[in-house]
Amino acid sequence: MAASPYASALGRLNPEFPAFLPKETYPLLLATKDPNEFAKVLETTPYAEDIARVRATHSGASLVELAINRTFVRRNRHAFEATPFAGRSVVGAYLGRWDIQNIEMILTAKAKGLGVTETEDHLISSREIPAGLYAGAMNLDDFRILLGQTTVEAMVTSLVRYGYGATILPFLEAFERTHNIFPILRALDKEYYRNVLAQARFFQGDEWVVRALVQSEIDARNALLLLKGKAHHLPVDDVVARWTDGGTLTATLASDLFSARTVPDLAERLASRFPSIGEGVTEFESAGSLTGYEVALERERATSELKRLRTYPLSLSVIFAFLIRNELERSDLRRAVFGRLYGVPADRLTPLLVSPRL
């Protein structure tokens, strides 16, 4: 029997999983009084090297975020390099989300009139590693060129050379009239999901786990869209117009679900598909925030998907299990450090973290 091409990936990535923060680290981080003290705790973890690299130029939350992003990008690059040739198109398409996130961040910042420096600090890049992670079409210099454009229109024109022209040019005229950036962002998101699902075709036999993973993300995204629409009293037609196709939760079900009277009522209806979503009601009733629902969806998805991925270690699953753990840790650390920045009590932040409860 021929050896699996993923045996090497398993051998390269398995020793890296212990580098993810243990759950005991998070109470220490949440007990800090500010982001600078938060950074000192991170210096006792695998983030120490990147904290040291950016400490000379940054401090506080910016220091932490830059260090988190550097570590995040390096880990993603390691996963991509460990991927056998047969799986690189799928993994590359998936990692393209960070190119998309950077483009959306730059477009939004430009539409709001924000400066170059304050935007660049938040790009998903470790400075010496291309933001495209060797899998995307764009590197850090490309993003800097975009940041240097004086208008959104000029940025959109520049994006044509990277293959995004067909996606966003049809919306440029409407933007010039309305200055509403949302249709462009939505078009980028829709094209991203379409491309990942297209790359995860069934030609190797293990791509179905990636399709299921992406579909679960789309479902969670659409469920949160319903909750946001209900919280902001939007008409159902406006909500359906923002729907992301490709998941198992279809737009045809949205009207029935959306007829719920309140946000908690809607969450109760969604519980048949997302059993843990009710965990978000406390945060919503106490602070009027949907963050609790968002975290409940994220945690339930992470738990079920990681369990499924671990069942098939000699496949694309080992790559995506690593990528998901990396994404969750970055999300939790960012939520924690900005919680410390704005003085959110630790007992309120703790339920909003995903990794410590996996």
DAWOBEL-V170062 format. One record per helix or strand of 3 or more residues. SS is the DSSP state (H for helix, E for strand). FROM is the first residue (numbers start at 1). TO is the last residue. If there is no record, write none. Layout:
ss	from	to
SS	FROM	TO
SS	FROM	TO
This chain:
ss	from	to
H	7	14
H	17	19
H	23	30
H	35	42
H	48	54
H	60	82
H	85	112
H	116	120
H	140	148
H	152	162
H	165	178
H	182	199
H	208	231
H	236	241
H	251	258
H	263	270
H	277	287
H	291	310
H	316	341
H	346	352
H	355	357
